[in-house]
Amino acid sequence: MAAGVMQYPHKKFFLALTAGRAARFCVEAYLGRAYGQQVIGFFSHYYYPMMYLLIASAITAGIGAVIYFKW
């Protein structure tokens, strides 16, 4: 929206957007290739503690959201 308000040229905007996303996805692909097996090994070893942590975080966030929106 800011690019539209500032009347930034469409071609330059889409070129910058595409270049930024391409760079981000290339970095993510590299990190996934380099560290993917280690991350999978970590989470397969600590599956249940991580699952309980995720469930507790979701419950805490839900309670916090209810309290926030009630007030």
Secondary structure as the mmCIF struct_conf table of DSSP 4:
data_model
#
loop_
_struct_conf.conf_type_id
_struct_conf.id
_struct_conf.beg_label_comp_id
_struct_conf.beg_label_asym_id
_struct_conf.beg_label_seq_id
_struct_conf.end_label_comp_id
_struct_conf.end_label_asym_id
_struct_conf.end_label_seq_id
HELX_RH_AL_P HELX_RH_AL_P1 ALA A 2 VAL A 5
TURN_TY1_P TURN_TY1_P1 MET A 6 GLN A 7
HELX_RH_AL_P HELX_RH_AL_P2 HIS A 10 HIS A 45
TURN_TY1_P TURN_TY1_P2 TYR A 46 TYR A 46
HELX_RH_AL_P HELX_RH_AL_P3 TYR A 47 LYS A 70
#
